[in-house]
Amino acid sequence: MPMSDSSLVEVVCDNHVAHITINRPAARNALSFPTLLRLREILAELASRKDVWAVSITGAEDKAFCAGADLKERRDMNEQQVVEFVKNIRATMSDIANLPQPTLAIINGHAFGGGCELALACDLRIMSSQALIGLTETSLAIIPGAGGCVRLPRLVGVAKAKEMVLLSKRMPASEALECGLVNQVADSGDLTESATAIIEQLLANGPLALQAAKAAIDLGNDLAIDDALEQEAECYSRIIPTRDRLEALAAFAEKRKPRFKGE
Ligand code: COA
């Protein structure tokens, strides 16, 4: 794999949170092949970091969260290269979805195509009231190929997903909130503060419990109920031997806030 350009995607780890920023504002944070490679490097590293308890993803500047696949790069690709790109962008979104830690998409500007799929791969989404979101690929005579056709209907239902994809809708934040596509909307001036509040709420909870709960929900989502319940039991068994569980019980008895260590 070629070396990646580290400036394309930046990551800052602070107080148990990894803040990822797609950093191509001049191209509206579009996902070029080198951008995907850099993002995948970061995700691979974060997946094994025990000290990282939550991950946020946003776009540089506010004009776009991410304008999707890089359409200029695409023009020079032959069919085989397009196949290779789509394989990589799909795998990138799966890397995000498969991160053990909870993830928050901070949709600070427009999110179209792969930008919307990036948000869909996260666990939680907060969106600027000024932004638009949509899987607009059919307007470009292609289809969402990085999980959009799969993750969107699971989130908002088949009818709404078909409306969005077949009409290539650029949906306002208020409608995205109404149909459950995003969890929260904030004015752009308040977005950082509101996102920080969500992250602080995540950090107030047991980090290993967050990972086990995320796994239980994701693993159970596509299973028959008895199999899903077995998965939940397996995820529960993982947190029984943790010190954080005992710390929470001690803190409750002592009427204080727990001090979790992710152990
Ligand atoms: N790929 C490559 N470059 C992109 C891009 C993309 N997906 N989206 C925007 N850009 C580039 C533009 O070509 C332009 O480059 P230029 O300055 O060299 O002309 C620059 O980013 C700014 O774009 P512009 O459209 O002028 O910015 P805007 O703020 O007015 O609008 C968007 C932003 C995101 C609404 C608009 O650029 C857009 O609709 N982009 C396409 C989104 C899309 O269809 N994505 C689906 C991909 S499958």
Boltz pocket constraint, residues with backbone or C-beta under 6 A from the ligand:
constraints:
  - pocket:
      binder: B
      contacts: [[A, 25], [A, 26], [A, 27], [A, 28], [A, 30], [A, 63], [A, 64], [A, 67], [A, 68], [A, 69], [A, 70], [A, 71], [A, 72], [A, 73], [A, 110], [A, 112], [A, 113], [A, 114], [A, 136], [A, 137], [A, 140]]
      max_distance: 6.0
